[in-house]
């Protein structure tokens, strides 16, 4: 993420400002997709090791790793069958 941000900054400062914007947007989208794909896997992993779902939710929110239950952003998680 830092590399993408740095590339976007330098491209925006150079002769290619549109490329900087494109790199910034693509970086943000790829980070969001990564989060959306792997957070449900993290929840399943933690639950399989005995984590209480309510405590896990509270700690995840406190660490800014996950969004509050029912929020729009929490609904962007990509849940997969079998996990």
C-alpha positions as CSV (number, residue, x, y, z in Angstrom):
1,X,0.0,0.0,0.0
2,X,2.8,2.4,0.8
3,X,4.5,1.6,-2.5
4,X,1.3,2.4,-4.4
5,X,0.8,5.6,-2.5
6,X,4.4,6.7,-3.2
7,X,4.0,5.8,-6.9
8,X,0.8,7.8,-7.1
9,X,2.4,10.8,-5.4
10,X,5.4,10.8,-7.7
11,X,3.3,10.3,-10.8
12,X,1.0,13.0,-9.8
13,X,3.9,15.4,-9.2
14,X,5.5,14.5,-12.6
15,X,4.3,15.0,-16.1
16,X,1.7,12.2,-15.6
17,X,-0.9,13.4,-13.0
18,X,-3.7,11.3,-14.5
19,X,-1.5,8.2,-14.0
20,X,-1.0,9.2,-10.4
21,X,-4.8,9.3,-9.9
22,X,-5.3,5.9,-11.6
23,X,-2.5,4.3,-9.5
24,X,-4.1,5.8,-6.3
25,X,-7.6,4.5,-7.2
26,X,-6.3,1.0,-8.2
27,X,-4.3,0.8,-5.0
28,X,-7.3,1.7,-2.9
29,X,-9.5,-0.8,-4.7
30,X,-7.0,-3.6,-4.5
31,X,-6.5,-3.0,-0.7
32,X,-10.3,-3.0,-0.2
33,X,-10.7,-6.3,-2.2
34,X,-7.9,-7.9,-0.2
35,X,-9.6,-6.8,3.1
36,X,-13.0,-8.0,1.9
37,X,-11.6,-11.4,0.9
38,X,-9.4,-12.1,3.9
39,X,-11.4,-10.8,6.9
40,X,-14.0,-13.6,6.7
41,X,-11.1,-16.1,6.6
42,X,-9.6,-14.4,9.7
43,X,-12.9,-14.7,11.5
44,X,-13.2,-18.4,10.7
45,X,-9.6,-19.0,11.7
46,X,-10.1,-17.2,15.1
47,X,-13.4,-19.0,15.7
48,X,-11.8,-22.4,15.0
49,X,-9.3,-21.7,17.7
50,X,-11.9,-21.0,20.3
51,X,-12.4,-17.2,20.1
52,X,-15.7,-15.9,21.3
53,X,-17.5,-14.2,18.3
54,X,-18.7,-11.2,20.4
55,X,-15.3,-10.7,22.0
56,X,-13.6,-11.1,18.6
57,X,-15.9,-8.5,17.1
58,X,-15.3,-6.0,19.9
59,X,-11.5,-6.5,19.7
60,X,-11.5,-6.3,15.9
61,X,-13.5,-3.0,16.0
62,X,-11.2,-1.6,18.8
63,X,-8.1,-2.4,16.6
64,X,-9.8,-0.8,13.5
65,X,-9.5,-4.1,11.7
66,X,-13.2,-4.6,11.1
67,X,-16.3,-2.4,10.9
68,X,-19.3,-2.5,13.3
69,X,-21.9,-5.2,12.7
70,X,-24.5,-4.1,10.2
71,X,-22.5,-1.2,8.8
72,X,-22.4,-0.7,5.0
73,X,-18.6,-1.5,5.0
74,X,-19.1,-4.7,7.1
75,X,-21.4,-5.9,4.4
76,X,-18.7,-5.6,1.8
77,X,-17.0,-8.7,3.2
78,X,-16.8,-11.5,0.7
79,X,-18.1,-14.6,2.4
80,X,-17.1,-17.9,0.9
81,X,-18.7,-21.3,1.5
82,X,-16.7,-23.8,3.3
83,X,-14.8,-21.3,5.5
